[in-house]
Amino acid sequence: MKLYNGKEVTFNFASIDVDAGLGDDVFVRIEKINGGRFTAKAGVDGEVTRSLNGDNIHRVTLTLQQTSKFNDALSAVHLLDVQEDGAGVAPLMVRDRKGTDLFTEPEAFIEMLPDQEKAREAGEVEWRFLCPDPKRFVGGN
């Protein structure tokens, strides 16, 4: 029998271990943003040729509670990146410690400061990271 536990997912960016204050549902989303790694084209005779798409850019979205202390840390990294031109480019890793899922990028960066909303109750903040050429393994538990 297998068991998934969201508490066993590690998110690390710029040596910051985000280990608390996560969103209450989906707290990490990883997506390839410009199509698949391969394209295929068939000739008149039906022969198929596939081409490797060199674009491997991924977006990782981290959802935190509005009250999370990690919003402060990520804001500081992003502001340093803007002020010091590239100082916020850093390694990013997402790993399931109870399984084999692994996503790593040595040169990730925060795409922009998150949108904000203020409401009757505390909400969530979505941080988006761009990863130019990550290594990704989708595994199981």
DSSP file (Angstrom, degrees, kcal/mol; ACC not computed):
  #  RESIDUE AA STRUCTURE BP1 BP2  ACC     N-H-->O    O-->H-N    N-H-->O    O-->H-N    TCO  KAPPA ALPHA  PHI   PSI    X-CA   Y-CA   Z-CA
    1    1 A M              0   0    0      0, 0.0     2,-0.3     0, 0.0     0, 0.0   0.000 360.0 360.0 360.0 137.8    0.0    0.0    0.0
    2    2 A K        -     0   0    0      2,-0.0     2,-0.4     0, 0.0     0, 0.0  -0.718 360.0-161.7-102.8 153.3    1.3    3.5   -0.9
    3    3 A L        -     0   0    0     -2,-0.3     2,-0.4   138,-0.3    95,-0.0  -0.981   3.3-158.9-139.5 124.6    0.8    6.7    1.1
    4    4 A Y        -     0   0    0     -2,-0.4     2,-0.4    95,-0.0     3,-0.1  -0.830  10.0-177.4 -98.6 140.2    1.2   10.3   -0.1
    5    5 A N    >   -     0   0    0     -2,-0.4     3,-2.5     1,-0.1    93,-0.2  -0.923  21.2-153.8-139.9 112.9    1.7   13.0    2.5
    6    6 A G  G >  S+     0   0    0     -2,-0.4     3,-1.5     1,-0.3    -1,-0.1   0.743  95.0  67.9 -56.9 -25.0    2.0   16.7    1.4
    7    7 A K  G 3  S+     0   0    0      1,-0.3    -1,-0.3    -3,-0.1    -3,-0.0   0.660  91.9  62.4 -68.7 -14.6    4.1   17.4    4.5
    8    8 A E  G <  S+     0   0    0     -3,-2.5    89,-3.0     2,-0.1     2,-0.6   0.283  78.6 105.0 -94.9  10.3    6.8   15.2    2.9
    9    9 A V  E <   -A   96   0A   0     -3,-1.5     2,-0.5    87,-0.2    87,-0.2  -0.825  60.3-151.0 -94.0 124.6    7.2   17.5   -0.1
   10   10 A T  E     -A   95   0A   0     85,-3.5    85,-2.2    -2,-0.6     2,-0.5  -0.817  13.2-175.7 -95.9 130.3   10.4   19.6    0.0
   11   11 A F  E     +AB  94  18A   0      7,-0.5     7,-2.6    -2,-0.5     2,-0.4  -0.988  10.3 171.9-123.8 120.6   10.4   23.0   -1.7
   12   12 A N  E     +AB  93  17A   0     81,-2.6    81,-2.6    -2,-0.5     2,-0.4  -0.994   6.7 169.3-132.9 128.1   13.7   24.8   -1.7
   13   13 A F  E >  S-AB  92  16A   0      3,-1.8     3,-2.0    -2,-0.4    79,-0.2  -0.993  74.3  -8.7-137.5 131.1   14.7   28.0   -3.5
   14   14 A A  T 3  S-     0   0    0     77,-2.2     3,-0.1    -2,-0.4    78,-0.1   0.863 129.4 -56.1  53.4  40.1   17.9   30.1   -2.9
   15   15 A S  T 3  S+     0   0    0     76,-0.3     2,-0.7     1,-0.2    -1,-0.3   0.656 108.2 131.1  65.2  18.6   18.7   27.9    0.1
   16   16 A I  E <   -B   13   0A   0     -3,-2.0    -3,-1.8     2,-0.0     2,-0.9  -0.909  48.9-151.8-101.5 113.4   15.3   28.8    1.6
   17   17 A D  E     -B   12   0A   0     -2,-0.7     2,-1.2    -5,-0.2    -5,-0.2  -0.762   5.7-154.2 -84.8 106.9   13.5   25.6    2.8
   18   18 A V  E     +B   11   0A   0     -7,-2.6    -7,-0.5    -2,-0.9     3,-0.1  -0.706  36.0 149.4 -83.2  99.9    9.8   26.5    2.6
   19   19 A D        +     0   0    0     -2,-1.2     2,-0.3    -9,-0.1    -1,-0.2   0.247  55.4  29.9-121.0  10.9    8.5   24.1    5.2
   20   20 A A  S    S+     0   0    0      1,-0.1    50,-0.2    -3,-0.1    -1,-0.1  -0.978  91.1  50.2-160.0 165.2    5.4   25.8    6.6
   21   21 A G        +     0   0    0     -2,-0.3    44,-3.4     1,-0.2    47,-0.2   0.735  69.4 161.1  75.1  22.5    2.7   28.3    5.6
   22   22 A L  B     -E   64   0B   0     42,-0.3    42,-0.3     1,-0.1    -1,-0.2  -0.344  46.3 -89.3 -75.4 157.4    1.7   26.4    2.5
   23   23 A G        -     0   0    0     40,-2.6    -1,-0.1     4,-0.1     4,-0.1  -0.108  35.8-114.7 -59.8 164.6   -1.6   26.8    0.8
   24   24 A D  S    S+     0   0    0      2,-0.1    -1,-0.1    40,-0.1     3,-0.1   0.515  96.2  11.0 -88.1  -3.8   -4.5   24.6    1.9
   25   25 A D  S    S+     0   0    0      1,-0.3     2,-0.6    38,-0.0    38,-0.1   0.057 128.8  13.4-133.0-112.2   -5.0   22.7   -1.4
   26   26 A V        +     0   0    0      1,-0.2    -1,-0.3    -2,-0.1    -2,-0.1  -0.616  62.1 167.3 -71.9 118.0   -2.6   22.7   -4.4
   27   27 A F        +     0   0    0     -2,-0.6    36,-2.3     1,-0.3     2,-0.4   0.586  63.5  36.4-111.5 -14.0    0.6   24.3   -3.0
   28   28 A V  E     +F   62   0B   0     34,-0.2     2,-0.4    -6,-0.1    -1,-0.3  -0.986  61.0 179.0-138.2 130.6    3.1   23.4   -5.8
   29   29 A R  E     -F   61   0B   0     32,-2.2    32,-3.0    -2,-0.4     2,-0.5  -0.998   6.8-167.3-129.7 130.5    2.3   23.3   -9.5
   30   30 A I  E     +F   60   0B   0     -2,-0.4     2,-0.4    30,-0.2    30,-0.2  -0.972  15.8 169.0-118.2 126.6    4.9   22.4  -12.2
   31   31 A E  E     -F   59   0B   0     28,-2.5    28,-3.0    -2,-0.5     2,-0.5  -0.999  36.5-130.9-141.9 140.5    4.1   23.1  -15.8
   32   32 A K  E     -F   58   0B   0     -2,-0.4     3,-0.4    26,-0.2    26,-0.2  -0.769  27.0-163.0 -81.1 129.0    6.0   23.2  -19.1
   33   33 A I  S    S+     0   0    0     24,-2.0    25,-0.1    -2,-0.5    -1,-0.1   0.632  70.6  46.3-101.0 -11.5    4.9   26.4  -20.7
   34   34 A N  S    S-     0   0    0     23,-0.6    -1,-0.2     1,-0.5    21,-0.1  -0.299 111.9 -80.0-126.6  52.6    5.8   26.3  -24.4
   35   35 A G        -     0   0    0     -3,-0.4    -1,-0.5    21,-0.0     4,-0.1  -0.171  69.6 -39.3  84.2-178.9    4.6   22.9  -25.7
   36   36 A G        -     0   0    0      2,-0.2    19,-0.1    -3,-0.1    17,-0.0  -0.130  52.3-108.7 -77.9 174.9    6.1   19.5  -25.4
   37   37 A R  S    S+     0   0    0     15,-0.1    16,-4.1    17,-0.1     2,-0.3   0.716 101.1  43.5 -76.0 -22.0    9.7   18.4  -25.7
   38   38 A F  E     -I   52   0C   0     14,-0.2     2,-0.3    16,-0.0    -2,-0.2  -0.931  60.6-166.4-126.1 149.4    9.1   16.8  -29.1
   39   39 A T  E     -I   51   0C   0     12,-2.1    12,-2.6    -2,-0.3     2,-0.4  -0.916  13.8-153.1-121.9 157.1    7.2   17.7  -32.3
   40   40 A A  E     -I   50   0C   0     -2,-0.3     2,-0.4    10,-0.2    10,-0.2  -0.982   9.6-173.3-133.7 145.0    6.3   15.3  -35.1
   41   41 A K  E     -I   49   0C   0      8,-2.4     8,-2.6    -2,-0.4     2,-0.4  -0.995  12.6-147.5-139.9 131.4    5.7   15.8  -38.7
   42   42 A A  E     -I   48   0C   0     -2,-0.4     6,-0.2     6,-0.2     5,-0.1  -0.799  13.7-139.8 -99.5 139.0    4.6   13.2  -41.3
   43   43 A G    >   -     0   0    0      4,-2.7     3,-1.8    -2,-0.4    -1,-0.0  -0.275  37.8 -89.9 -83.2 177.2    5.7   13.3  -44.9
   44   44 A V  T 3  S+     0   0    0      1,-0.3    -1,-0.1     2,-0.1    -2,-0.0   0.846 129.3  51.3 -57.1 -36.2    3.5   12.6  -47.9
   45   45 A D  T 3  S-     0   0    0      2,-0.1    -1,-0.3     1,-0.0     3,-0.1   0.451 121.7-106.1 -84.2   0.3    4.4    8.9  -47.7
   46   46 A G  S <  S+     0   0    0     -3,-1.8     2,-0.2     1,-0.3    -2,-0.1   0.344  70.5 145.1  94.2  -7.3    3.5    8.7  -44.0
   47   47 A E        -     0   0    0     -5,-0.1    -4,-2.7     1,-0.1     2,-0.4  -0.477  40.0-143.9 -66.8 133.4    7.1    8.6  -42.7
   48   48 A V  E     -I   42   0C   0     -6,-0.2     2,-0.4    -2,-0.2    -6,-0.2  -0.845  15.9-170.3-107.1 133.8    7.2   10.5  -39.4
   49   49 A T  E     -I   41   0C   0     -8,-2.6    -8,-2.4    -2,-0.4     2,-0.4  -0.977   8.8-156.5-118.7 132.9   10.1   12.6  -38.3
   50   50 A R  E     -I   40   0C   0     -2,-0.4     2,-0.4   -10,-0.2   -10,-0.2  -0.861   3.5-156.9-110.5 148.7   10.3   13.9  -34.7
   51   51 A S  E     -I   39   0C   0    -12,-2.6   -12,-2.1    -2,-0.4     2,-0.5  -0.956  18.8-122.8-124.0 140.3   12.2   16.9  -33.6
   52   52 A L  E     -I   38   0C   0     -2,-0.4     2,-0.7   -14,-0.2   -14,-0.2  -0.709  23.8-136.5 -81.5 125.0   13.5   17.8  -30.2
   53   53 A N        -     0   0    0    -16,-4.1    -1,-0.0    -2,-0.5   -18,-0.0  -0.743   7.9-155.6 -82.2 116.7   12.2   21.1  -29.0
   54   54 A G        +     0   0    0     -2,-0.7     2,-0.7     2,-0.1    -1,-0.1   0.664  69.5  95.2 -69.4 -16.0   15.1   23.0  -27.4
   55   55 A D        +     0   0    0      1,-0.1   -21,-0.1   -19,-0.1    -2,-0.1  -0.681  39.8 160.0 -80.4 114.3   12.7   25.1  -25.3
   56   56 A N        +     0   0    0     -2,-0.7     2,-0.1    76,-0.6    -1,-0.1   0.016  16.5 151.1-121.5  26.1   12.4   23.4  -21.9
   57   57 A I        -     0   0    0     76,-0.1   -24,-2.0   -23,-0.1   -23,-0.6  -0.394  21.6-173.3 -67.1 131.7   11.2   26.4  -19.9
   58   58 A H  E     -FG  32 131B   0     73,-2.4    73,-2.7   -26,-0.2     2,-0.4  -0.886  16.9-143.4-120.9 153.9    9.0   25.4  -17.0
   59   59 A R  E     -FG  31 130B   0    -28,-3.0   -28,-2.5    -2,-0.3     2,-0.5  -0.977  11.1-163.3-115.4 132.7    6.9   27.5  -14.5
   60   60 A V  E     -FG  30 129B   0     69,-2.4    69,-2.8    -2,-0.4     2,-0.5  -0.975   5.3-160.3-114.7 125.4    6.7   26.4  -10.9
   61   61 A T  E     -FG  29 128B   0    -32,-3.0   -32,-2.2    -2,-0.5     2,-0.5  -0.929   3.3-166.8-109.7 124.9    3.9   28.0   -8.8
   62   62 A L  E     -FG  28 127B   0     65,-2.9    65,-3.1    -2,-0.5     2,-0.6  -0.950   7.5-155.0-110.6 122.8    4.2   27.9   -5.1
   63   63 A T  E     + G   0 126B   0    -36,-2.3   -40,-2.6    -2,-0.5     2,-0.3  -0.883  17.5 177.9-103.7 121.7    1.1   28.8   -3.1
   64   64 A L  E     -EG  22 125B   0     61,-2.9    61,-3.0    -2,-0.6   -42,-0.3  -0.832  35.5-100.3-116.9 155.7    1.6   30.2    0.4
   65   65 A Q  E >   - G   0 124B   0    -44,-3.4     3,-1.9    -2,-0.3    59,-0.3  -0.462  37.2-115.7 -66.6 148.3   -0.8   31.4    3.0
   66   66 A Q  T 3  S+     0   0    0     57,-2.7    58,-0.1     1,-0.3    -1,-0.1   0.789 116.2  51.6 -56.1 -29.4   -1.0   35.2    3.1
   67   67 A T  T 3  S+     0   0    0     56,-0.3    -1,-0.3     4,-0.0    57,-0.1   0.413  80.5 127.3 -91.1   0.5    0.5   35.1    6.6
   68   68 A S    X   -     0   0    0     -3,-1.9     3,-1.3   -47,-0.2     4,-0.5  -0.334  59.5-140.2 -65.4 136.6    3.5   32.9    5.8
   69   69 A K  T >> S+     0   0    0      1,-0.2     4,-1.2     2,-0.2     3,-0.6   0.701  98.4  72.8 -65.5 -19.2    6.9   34.2    6.8
   70   70 A F  H 3> S+     0   0    0      1,-0.2     4,-2.5     2,-0.2    -1,-0.2   0.696  81.6  69.0 -73.7 -17.6    8.3   32.9    3.5
   71   71 A N  H <> S+     0   0    0     -3,-1.3     4,-2.3     2,-0.2    -1,-0.2   0.906 100.7  49.4 -61.2 -40.1    6.5   35.7    1.7
   72   72 A D  H <> S+     0   0    0     -3,-0.6     4,-2.2    -4,-0.5    -2,-0.2   0.933 111.5  47.7 -62.2 -47.1    9.0   38.0    3.3
   73   73 A A  H  X S+     0   0    0     -4,-1.2     4,-1.9     1,-0.2    -2,-0.2   0.913 114.1  45.6 -63.6 -44.0   12.0   35.9    2.3
   74   74 A L  H  X S+     0   0    0     -4,-2.5     4,-2.5     2,-0.2    -1,-0.2   0.879 110.7  53.6 -69.6 -37.2   10.8   35.5   -1.3
   75   75 A S  H  X S+     0   0    0     -4,-2.3     4,-2.8    -5,-0.2     5,-0.2   0.919 108.6  50.7 -59.9 -42.8   10.1   39.2   -1.6
   76   76 A A  H  X S+     0   0    0     -4,-2.2     4,-2.2     2,-0.2    -2,-0.2   0.905 110.2  48.9 -63.1 -42.1   13.6   40.0   -0.4
   77   77 A V  H  X S+     0   0    0     -4,-1.9     4,-2.2     2,-0.2    -1,-0.2   0.932 113.3  47.2 -63.2 -45.1   15.1   37.6   -3.0
   78   78 A H  H  X S+     0   0    0     -4,-2.5     4,-2.2     2,-0.2    -2,-0.2   0.926 111.9  49.1 -64.3 -44.4   13.1   39.1   -5.8
   79   79 A L  H  X S+     0   0    0     -4,-2.8     4,-2.4     1,-0.2    -1,-0.2   0.889 111.1  50.5 -63.5 -38.5   13.9   42.7   -4.8
   80   80 A L  H  X S+     0   0    0     -4,-2.2     4,-3.0    -5,-0.2     7,-0.4   0.902 108.6  53.3 -62.5 -41.0   17.6   41.9   -4.6
   81   81 A D  H  <>S+     0   0    0     -4,-2.2     5,-1.3     6,-0.2     4,-0.5   0.909 111.5  44.9 -60.8 -43.0   17.3   40.3   -8.1
   82   82 A V  H  <5S+     0   0    0     -4,-2.2     3,-0.4     1,-0.2    -2,-0.2   0.910 119.3  41.3 -67.5 -42.8   15.8   43.5   -9.5
   83   83 A Q  H  <5S+     0   0    0     -4,-2.4    -2,-0.2     1,-0.2    -1,-0.2   0.840 123.1  36.8 -75.6 -34.2   18.3   45.8   -7.7
   84   84 A E  T  <5S-     0   0    0     -4,-3.0    -1,-0.2    -5,-0.2    -2,-0.2   0.156 105.3-120.7-110.3  17.7   21.4   43.8   -8.3
   85   85 A D  T   5S+     0   0    0     -4,-0.5    -3,-0.2    -3,-0.4    -4,-0.1   0.919  91.7   1.2  45.7  75.0   20.6   42.4  -11.8
   86   86 A G  S > <S+     0   0    0     -5,-1.3     3,-1.6    -6,-0.0    -1,-0.2   0.415  88.6 121.5 104.8  -0.4   20.6   38.7  -11.5
   87   87 A A  T 3  S+     0   0    0     -7,-0.4    -6,-0.2    -6,-0.4    -7,-0.1   0.646  73.4  59.8 -69.8 -12.2   21.3   38.3   -7.8
   88   88 A G  T 3  S+     0   0    0    -10,-0.1     2,-0.6    -8,-0.1    22,-0.3   0.309  73.2 111.9 -99.0   8.8   18.0   36.4   -7.4
   89   89 A V    <   +     0   0    0     -3,-1.6    20,-0.2    20,-0.1    18,-0.1  -0.736  47.2 144.6 -81.2 122.2   18.9   33.6   -9.8
   90   90 A A  E     - C   0 108A   0     18,-2.5    18,-2.2    -2,-0.6     2,-0.1  -0.956  51.6 -74.7-154.6 164.3   19.3   30.5   -7.7
   91   91 A P  E     -     0   0A   0      0, 0.0   -77,-2.2     0, 0.0     2,-0.4  -0.364  40.6-164.4 -65.4 146.5   18.7   26.8   -7.5
   92   92 A L  E     -AC  13 105A   0     13,-2.6    13,-2.3   -79,-0.2     2,-0.4  -0.995   7.8-179.6-131.8 138.6   15.2   25.5   -7.0
   93   93 A M  E     -AC  12 104A   0    -81,-2.6   -81,-2.6    -2,-0.4     2,-0.4  -0.997  13.3-175.1-141.6 136.3   14.2   22.0   -6.0
   94   94 A V  E     +AC  11 103A   0      9,-2.4     9,-2.3    -2,-0.4     2,-0.4  -0.999  21.4 167.7-125.2 126.8   10.9   20.2   -5.4
   95   95 A R  E     -AC  10 102A   0    -85,-2.2   -85,-3.5    -2,-0.4     2,-0.8  -0.999  35.9-139.4-145.0 137.6   11.1   16.7   -4.1
   96   96 A D  E >   -A    9   0A   0      5,-1.6     3,-1.4    -2,-0.4   -87,-0.2  -0.866  16.5-162.9 -92.6 109.0    8.7   14.1   -2.6
   97   97 A R  T 3  S+     0   0    0    -89,-3.0    -1,-0.1    -2,-0.8   -88,-0.1   0.689  89.5  49.1 -69.6 -18.0   10.7   12.6    0.2
   98   98 A K  T 3  S+     0   0    0    -90,-0.3    -1,-0.3   -93,-0.2     2,-0.2   0.405 122.3  25.6 -97.6   0.9    8.3    9.6    0.4
   99   99 A G  S <  S-     0   0    0     -3,-1.4    42,-0.3   -91,-0.2   -95,-0.0  -0.527  89.7 -93.7-139.9-155.0    8.4    9.0   -3.3
  100  100 A T        +     0   0    0     40,-2.2    41,-0.1    -2,-0.2     2,-0.1   0.341  68.8 127.8-118.8   4.7   10.6    9.5   -6.4
  101  101 A D        +     0   0    0     39,-0.3    -5,-1.6    37,-0.1     2,-0.3  -0.419  32.6 171.6 -60.9 134.1    9.3   12.8   -7.8
  102  102 A L  E     +CD  95 137A   0     35,-2.5    35,-3.0    -7,-0.2     2,-0.4  -0.956  17.1 176.5-151.6 131.0   12.2   15.2   -8.3
  103  103 A F  E     +CD  94 136A   0     -9,-2.3    -9,-2.4    -2,-0.3     2,-0.4  -0.993  12.4 173.4-133.1 123.6   12.4   18.6  -10.0
  104  104 A T  E     +CD  93 135A   0     31,-2.5    31,-2.7    -2,-0.4   -11,-0.2  -0.989  11.8 174.1-134.8 143.7   15.7   20.6  -10.0
  105  105 A E  E >   -C   92   0A   0    -13,-2.3   -13,-2.6    -2,-0.4     3,-0.6  -0.932  16.2-161.4-145.7 119.7   16.8   23.8  -11.7
  106  106 A P  E 3  S+     0   0A   0      0, 0.0    -1,-0.1     0, 0.0   -13,-0.0   0.726  90.1  39.0 -74.8 -19.3   20.1   25.4  -11.0
  107  107 A E  E 3  S+     0   0A   0    -15,-0.1     2,-0.1   -18,-0.1   -18,-0.0  -0.376  77.3 147.8-130.9  56.1   19.2   28.8  -12.4
  108  108 A A  E <   -C   90   0A   0    -18,-2.2   -18,-2.5    -3,-0.6     2,-0.3  -0.446  20.4-174.3 -84.3 161.1   15.6   29.6  -11.4
  109  109 A F  E     -H  130   0B   0     21,-1.6    21,-2.8   -20,-0.2     2,-0.4  -0.989  34.0 -97.2-153.4 156.0   14.2   33.0  -10.7
  110  110 A I  E     -H  129   0B   0     -2,-0.3    19,-0.3   -22,-0.3     3,-0.1  -0.618  29.1-149.0 -75.3 125.0   11.0   34.6   -9.4
  111  111 A E  E     -     0   0B   0     17,-3.0     2,-0.3    -2,-0.4    -1,-0.2   0.911  66.0 -38.2 -64.1 -45.1    9.0   35.8  -12.5
  112  112 A M  E    S-H  128   0B   0     16,-0.6    16,-0.5    -3,-0.1    -1,-0.2  -0.965  74.2 -71.6-169.0 165.1    7.4   38.8  -10.7
  113  113 A L        -     0   0    0     -2,-0.3    14,-0.0    -3,-0.1   -38,-0.0  -0.443  63.8-103.5 -64.1 145.2    5.9   39.8   -7.4
  114  114 A P        -     0   0    0      0, 0.0    -1,-0.1     0, 0.0    13,-0.1  -0.263  30.7-103.7 -69.5 155.3    2.6   38.0   -6.8
  115  115 A D        -     0   0    0     11,-0.3    11,-0.4    -3,-0.1     2,-0.4  -0.427  41.6-144.7 -66.0 154.6   -0.8   39.7   -7.2
  116  116 A Q        -     0   0    0     -2,-0.1     2,-0.3     9,-0.1     9,-0.1  -0.958  18.5-174.9-128.9 147.9   -2.3   40.5   -3.9
  117  117 A E        -     0   0    0     -2,-0.4     2,-0.4     7,-0.2     6,-0.2  -0.992   9.8-156.9-135.0 144.0   -5.9   40.5   -2.5
  118  118 A K        +     0   0    0     -2,-0.3     2,-0.2     4,-0.1     4,-0.1  -0.985  28.0 153.7-119.9 133.9   -7.2   41.6    0.8
  119  119 A A        -     0   0    0     -2,-0.4     4,-0.1     2,-0.3    -2,-0.0  -0.759  59.7 -76.8-144.3-174.0  -10.5   40.2    2.1
  120  120 A R  S    S+     0   0    0     -2,-0.2     2,-0.3     2,-0.1     3,-0.0   0.890 117.0  34.0 -59.8 -41.2  -12.5   39.4    5.2
  121  121 A E  S    S-     0   0    0      1,-0.1    -2,-0.3    -3,-0.0     2,-0.0  -0.806 102.2 -87.7-115.4 157.8  -10.4   36.3    5.8
  122  122 A A        -     0   0    0     -2,-0.3     2,-0.1     1,-0.1    -4,-0.1  -0.332  50.3-171.5 -60.9 142.6   -6.7   35.6    5.1
  123  123 A G        -     0   0    0     -6,-0.2   -57,-2.7    -4,-0.1   -56,-0.3  -0.134  19.9 -84.3-115.1-149.2   -6.0   34.3    1.6
  124  124 A E  E     -G   65   0B   0    -59,-0.3     2,-0.4   -58,-0.1   -59,-0.2  -0.856  20.9-143.1-127.7 160.3   -3.2   32.9   -0.4
  125  125 A V  E     -G   64   0B   0    -61,-3.0   -61,-2.9    -2,-0.3     2,-0.6  -0.989  12.2-148.2-125.4 131.5   -0.2   34.2   -2.3
  126  126 A E  E     -G   63   0B   0     -2,-0.4     2,-0.5   -11,-0.4   -11,-0.3  -0.900   9.0-164.7-107.0 117.2    1.0   32.6   -5.5
  127  127 A W  E     -G   62   0B   0    -65,-3.1   -65,-2.9    -2,-0.6     2,-0.5  -0.854   7.6-156.2 -97.4 129.4    4.7   32.8   -6.3
  128  128 A R  E     -GH  61 112B   0    -16,-0.5   -17,-3.0    -2,-0.5   -16,-0.6  -0.929   8.2-170.4-113.5 128.4    5.8   32.0   -9.9
  129  129 A F  E     -GH  60 110B   0    -69,-2.8   -69,-2.4    -2,-0.5     2,-0.4  -0.916  13.3-143.2-114.6 138.9    9.3   30.8  -10.7
  130  130 A L  E     -GH  59 109B   0    -21,-2.8   -21,-1.6    -2,-0.4   -71,-0.2  -0.883  12.0-167.6-102.8 137.3   10.7   30.4  -14.2
  131  131 A C  E     -G   58   0B   0    -73,-2.7   -73,-2.4    -2,-0.4   -23,-0.1  -0.949   6.3-162.3-127.1 107.8   13.1   27.5  -14.8
  132  132 A P  S    S-     0   0    0      0, 0.0   -76,-0.6     0, 0.0    -1,-0.1   0.856  81.7  -2.4 -63.8 -39.9   15.0   27.6  -18.1
  133  133 A D  S    S+     0   0    0    -78,-0.1   -76,-0.1   -76,-0.1   -25,-0.0  -0.400  81.0 177.8-153.3  68.1   16.1   24.0  -18.3
  134  134 A P        -     0   0    0      0, 0.0     2,-0.5     0, 0.0   -29,-0.2  -0.231  29.8-125.6 -75.5 162.4   15.1   21.9  -15.4
  135  135 A K  E     -D  104   0A   0    -31,-2.7   -31,-2.5     2,-0.0     2,-0.4  -0.928  35.9-173.2-101.1 131.0   15.7   18.2  -14.8
  136  136 A R  E     +D  103   0A   0     -2,-0.5     2,-0.4   -33,-0.2   -33,-0.2  -0.988  19.3 179.2-137.5 130.5   12.4   16.5  -14.0
  137  137 A F  E     -D  102   0A   0    -35,-3.0   -35,-2.5    -2,-0.4     2,-0.8  -0.973  13.8-157.8-129.9 117.4   11.4   13.0  -12.9
  138  138 A V        +     0   0    0     -2,-0.4   -37,-0.1   -37,-0.2     2,-0.1  -0.843  32.9 159.0 -95.3 108.6    7.8   12.2  -12.4
  139  139 A G        -     0   0    0     -2,-0.8     2,-0.2     1,-0.1   -38,-0.1  -0.309  32.5-113.4-115.9-163.1    7.7    9.2  -10.1
  140  140 A G              0   0    0     -2,-0.1   -40,-2.2   -44,-0.0   -39,-0.3  -0.598 360.0 360.0-124.0-174.1    5.5    7.5   -7.6
  141  141 A N              0   0    0    -42,-0.3  -138,-0.3    -2,-0.2    -2,-0.0   0.389 360.0 360.0-102.5 360.0    5.4    6.8   -3.9
